[in-house]
Amino acid sequence: MSGLMMRSLVLAAAMLANLGSGSAVLAQDMTAGSVTGLPIPRYVSLKSDRVNLREGPSKEHRTSWVFQRAGLPVEITAEFETWRRVRDADGSEGWVLHSLLSGRRTALVAPWSKVKDEVFTLHANADAGSAVTARLQPGVIVNVVNCANSWCRVGVAKMNGYIKQERLWGVYPNEKVD
């Protein structure tokens, strides 16, 4: 059996194993990755400004998209050798080399928002009544410092503060991040 055919069979098996996995993942839905032993699914970020998203787990597979935004959060949904199947906030999926991914946690502010001029507040404390430190537009990438009790401490540029966890794509509901 050729290497490409074997990879295709493994890819098909991985896809069947992960059918229907959405971003709202509960702890019992997580499994250990077959290569790393780390939880699947999990969020990571892109290391580089240029990352090829491939149709399958090899360089022989066609590039279906090129990410051009270092720090962009993606969700790992499967592992195969040195390849990781990822999904972005728009739901696009494909395979990338593991060396182009970082464990650094980032998130997108409300990428689903379609309301013109909508902004999301960053607070001084994990309390909606605390002082507003910044107003963030949908799609802004933030660095996730930690999350607990439905709030995440994040940083962007030289600002930092707290935002409701539900307003971020890149952390799971009620996920604790240290």
N, C-alpha and C positions, 0 to 999 in steps of 0.2 A: 504494500500500500504506500503511495507516495506521501511525502511529508505534508504537502498541501492538502491532500485528501484527509489525512489523519487530523490535521488542524481544523479542517472544516467539520469533521465529526465531533471533535471536542468542543468546538464553537457551538454547534447545534445542541449538544448536551447541556452546555452552560446556559444557553438561551432558554431551553426548556426548564431548567432548574430555577431560573429567575423570572419566568413569565409572571406578569402581573405585579412585580415588585415596584412599589411607588415610593415617593420620597417620604411619606408619612410612615416611618418604620417603627415598630415597637421592639423592645429589647428581645422578646422571644422570637422575632422574625430574623434576627441576626444570626449568621453562621460564621464559622472560621474560614478564612480564605485558604484554598488548597495549597497555595505557594507560600504565603507569608504567615498564615495563622492569625492574621489580624481580622477584625470583624468585617463581614460583608453584609449589607452595604456599609460604606463609610464615606465621609467627605474628606477631600484633599484639595490642593490647589495646583495650578499650573506653574512650573518653574520658569518657563521661557515665554518670550513674546511670540514664538512661532512653534506651534505644536500640531502635527498632522493627526487628524482623526481618521483612522482606517476602517475599512469594512470588515476586516478580520485581523486575527493576531499574528501578522507577519508583514514584513516589508513588501512582500509580493502582492498583498491586497491593495486595492485602489484607495487612494486618499479621497475621502468624501467631503472633508471640510478641513480648513486650517484655522485653528484658534490663534488670535493675535493679541492676547491680553494676559500677560503674566499676572499671577495672583488670582485669576478667575477660579472660583470654586467649582469643582465637579464631584460627582458621586461615583465611587467605584462600585460596580455591580457584579463583577466577575474577575477572576484571575486566570491566566494561562501562561506558564513559563515567565518570561520577562514582560508580558503584556497585561494591561488592565483594561477591562471594558468600562467606559465611563459614560455618564449622562450629564448633560448641562441643564441649566435652569429652563431652557426652552423644550427639553425632552429629547434633544438630539443625542443619539448614542453611537458609539464606535469604540475602537481600540487604540490605545496609545502605549508607547514604551514607558515602563515604570520609571526610568531615569528622568523623564520629563515631568514627573509629578513630585510634589512636595507635601510633607505632612503638616506644613504650616496651615492653620485653620483661618480661612477667610469666608466671607459671606457676601451675598448681594442683598441690598436693601430692596425689598418688595418689587422684584422684577416683574411680577404679574400685574402691577398697577397700570391702569389705562387712563386714569383721571388726569387731565391736563393740569399742570402746575401743582400736583400733589406733592407734599413734603412730609417727611417723617422726623419726629423730634428725637434728639439725643439729649438725655438728661444727666444732671450732675450725680444723681444717685439712682438706685434701682427703685424709683418711686415716681409715678406719673405727676405727682405734685411738686417734685423738686425742680430746681432751676433748669431751664433749657440751655444747653451748651452749644448746640448746632441744629440746623435743619438740613436734612439729607434728601436728595432727590432719588427716585426709584432707579435702580441699576448701579448705584455707587458701590464699589467694592470696599468692604471694611475688614480690618484685621480683628479676629475674634480673640480676645484676651481670656475671657472665661464666661461661663453661663451657669446660672443656678436660679431656681425659683421663678422661672419664666422670663428672666431678664438676662441680657448678655452685655458684658462690658466690652466695648469695641473701640478701635482707634482708626482714624482716617486723617491723613496729612498730619497736622500737629494738634488735632483735636481728639478728645476721647470722652467717653461717657457711656451711658446705659441706654439700651433700646429693647423693646419687648421682643422676645425670642420669636414670636409668631410673625414678625415683620421681616425676618431674615430667611433667605434661601442659602443653606450651607450649614445649618444646624438642625437637628431633629427636634420635634416637639418634646419638651421636658428633658432634653439631653443635658447632662451635666458636663461641662467642658472645663478642664483645669489648665 
